[in-house]
Amino acid sequence: MIAADEITGLYGIIPTPARPGADRLDARETVDVDETARLVDQLIRDGVSGIIALGTTGECATLSEEDFDVAVRTVVEAADRRVPTFVGATGLGGHATARRLRTVAQAGATGTLLGLPMWQPLTTAMAVDYYAQVSEAFPDLAVMAYANARAFRYAFPLEFWEGVRATAPTVTSAKVSQAPELERMHEITGGGVHFMPIDMRVHEFAQRAPATTTACWATAAGMGPEPSLALLDALARGDAAATAA
């Protein structure tokens, strides 16, 4: 299983390419398989260090289960283990999420990008228990916690990270947009969770936690990862002027 300190470089977050007519309510077989495979392959050839699929941008919440399965297999097969792949499995409820997690695990993904069940907001005790149960049910599948407070109507407080670290050992990373308590989050998790920022905030994260800010995510990578790669390269060189630009 991929560990927190093994997550480095740029993780490109991809959309899920759709076939013409996918906007219709009664549409089926909506995933453009060829374009999805091409996109994954091109990003890897262009230098991304990892792929994240089926998040918000990837239509995780709106794909049918049949199309979800097709998208998962396509992404994992196209990556072909060249880089780590984290594939989203978030669903409306726990049982639907478990079905999706089985699909992701059986396809051979490195891990899953996993948010909270989306139908009702959870308490901290419920949120921690959710990830603990995922770790128990899928002990070989790394989890990237999808810490999007707006999408999941949950603030992901320090108590959450403390509970997850104690009870959900497969949670080795988290996709975050901002982290006002980043230093405490690292302290609480003891380095066991990699808090991965968006490319637009990686400079700020690197200033606050230089030893652990070794990666970032970018939805903009789908338009070409070169700017984000250049930013990470400037950070690695310690080129403050370039990163500020």
Summary of the structure (lengths in Angstrom):
residues: 245
radius of gyration: 17.2
end to end distance: 36.2
largest distance: 52.5
contacts: 803
relative contact order: 0.15
helix: 46%
strand: 15%
